[in-house]
Amino acid sequence: MSQSRFYDRHILVTGGGGEIGKAVARRLLAEGARVSLLDIDTDKLEHAAAELAGDDARPRTFGCDITDDAQVAETVDRVERQAGPLHGLFNNAGYQGAFAPVQAYPGEDFARVLQINVTGAFHVLHHVSRRMVEAGRTGSIVNTASMAGLSGPPNMPAYGTSKAAIIGLTQTAAKDLAPHGIRVNAVSPGFIGPGFMWDRQVEQQAGVASRYYGDDPDTVAAQMIASVPMGRYGRLEEIAGAVAFLLSEDASYMTGTNLPLSGGGA
C-alpha cells in the first residue's frame, strides 16, 4: 500500500462515526490524507476519532445534520476554515430504515430514508463541489450507493429507492463537474460483515414474513451468503480499498461510474 497516495490532501468523510466511514477514514489516513469526519451522532464521532488517532494525526470532527441545508453549508465552511481546503469527499452518511413489504411500509419512514440518503447526500455534494469549483480546485467525490439500488431487495423499498437515486445523482453530477476537473463516482456494497450492519439486516429480514428468507437469523444469514458467487460477505476493508482507489489519481479517467462490491452477486 502506498503511504503517500493522498499526501497532504484533505478528505471529508460523512457518516464518519459508522463502520464504513471509519474503515475508509482508516485507509485514507494510512495513505497520508488529512481526514475530517462528519456525523450527526457526536458521541460516535468522538469515539471514532479516538480510535483512528495515530502518533501524529487525529481526524477533526464535525457534528452536522445533513438534512439541514443551512447547517451543511455552515459546516462545510467550518471544515475548510479549521482543517484547510477540501480535495475529496466520501459522501457516505445514510439510514437503512425499516424492513417491511411495500404495502405495509410506514410512509413517515420512507420519507425519512429519502430525506437522509438522497436530499442529505445532495446537500453535502452541492456545498463541497460548489466550494471546489469556486476555488478552481480539482478533486474527487465518491458517493455510497448500494446493491440495493440495483437489485430491488425485498422488504426494503425506501432504502432501495434511495440508493437507486444516488446512482442517478452520481451520473448527473459527474457530467456537471467534469468540466471543472472534479470526478464523481459511487460504490455499491452488497452484503458486508461482520458487524452491526450485517447483524441488523439479518435480524430484520428474519422478522418479516417473506417468501424470500426464513424466519431465523442463522437461516437468513446462510441464504444471503448462498446468493453470493464468492460464497462470503465482503469486508469493510474491501470497501475502503475501492473508495480509496476511486478517490485517488489511480482512477483519474473514471467518472460517473458505480462500482459494485458484491462478490459477483446481483
Secondary structure as the mmCIF struct_conf table of DSSP 4:
data_model
#
loop_
_struct_conf.conf_type_id
_struct_conf.id
_struct_conf.beg_label_comp_id
_struct_conf.beg_label_asym_id
_struct_conf.beg_label_seq_id
_struct_conf.end_label_comp_id
_struct_conf.end_label_asym_id
_struct_conf.end_label_seq_id
BEND BEND1 GLN A 3 SER A 4
TURN_TY1_P TURN_TY1_P1 ARG A 5 ASP A 8
STRN STRN1 HIS A 10 THR A 14
BEND BEND2 GLY A 15 GLY A 15
TURN_TY1_P TURN_TY1_P2 GLY A 16 GLY A 17
BEND BEND3 GLY A 18 GLY A 18
HELX_RH_AL_P HELX_RH_AL_P1 GLU A 19 ALA A 30
TURN_TY1_P TURN_TY1_P3 GLU A 31 GLY A 32
STRN STRN2 ARG A 34 ASP A 39
BEND BEND4 ILE A 40 ILE A 40
HELX_RH_AL_P HELX_RH_AL_P2 THR A 42 LEU A 52
BEND BEND5 ASP A 55 ASP A 56
STRN STRN3 ARG A 60 GLY A 63
TURN_TY1_P TURN_TY1_P4 ILE A 66 THR A 67
HELX_RH_AL_P HELX_RH_AL_P3 ASP A 69 ALA A 83
STRN STRN4 GLY A 88 ASN A 91
HELX_RH_3T_P HELX_RH_3T_P1 VAL A 102 ALA A 104
HELX_RH_AL_P HELX_RH_AL_P4 GLY A 107 LEU A 114
HELX_RH_PI_P HELX_RH_PI_P1 GLN A 115 GLY A 120
HELX_RH_AL_P HELX_RH_AL_P5 ALA A 121 ALA A 135
TURN_TY1_P TURN_TY1_P5 GLY A 136 GLY A 136
STRN STRN5 GLY A 139 THR A 144
TURN_TY1_P TURN_TY1_P6 MET A 147 MET A 147
HELX_RH_AL_P HELX_RH_AL_P6 ALA A 148 SER A 151
TURN_TY1_P TURN_TY1_P7 PRO A 154 ASN A 155
HELX_RH_AL_P HELX_RH_AL_P7 PRO A 157 LEU A 177
HELX_RH_3T_P HELX_RH_3T_P2 ALA A 178 HIS A 180
TURN_TY1_P TURN_TY1_P8 GLY A 181 GLY A 181
STRN STRN6 ILE A 182 PRO A 189
BEND BEND6 PHE A 191 PHE A 191
STRN STRN7 ILE A 192 ILE A 192
BEND BEND7 PRO A 194 GLY A 195
HELX_RH_AL_P HELX_RH_AL_P8 PHE A 196 ALA A 206
TURN_TY1_P TURN_TY1_P9 GLY A 207 GLY A 207
BEND BEND8 VAL A 208 VAL A 208
BEND BEND9 ARG A 211 TYR A 213
BEND BEND10 ASP A 215 ASP A 216
HELX_RH_AL_P HELX_RH_AL_P9 PRO A 217 ALA A 226
TURN_TY1_P TURN_TY1_P10 SER A 227 SER A 227
BEND BEND11 VAL A 228 VAL A 228
TURN_TY1_P TURN_TY1_P11 PRO A 229 MET A 230
BEND BEND12 GLY A 231 ARG A 232
HELX_LH_PP_P HELX_LH_PP_P1 TYR A 233 TYR A 233
STRN STRN8 GLY A 234 GLY A 234
HELX_LH_PP_P HELX_LH_PP_P2 ARG A 235 ARG A 235
HELX_RH_AL_P HELX_RH_AL_P10 LEU A 236 LEU A 247
BEND BEND13 SER A 248 SER A 248
HELX_RH_3T_P HELX_RH_3T_P3 GLU A 249 ALA A 251
TURN_TY1_P TURN_TY1_P12 SER A 252 TYR A 253
BEND BEND14 GLY A 256 GLY A 256
STRN STRN9 ASN A 258 LEU A 261
BEND BEND15 SER A 262 SER A 262
TURN_TY1_P TURN_TY1_P13 GLY A 263 GLY A 264
#
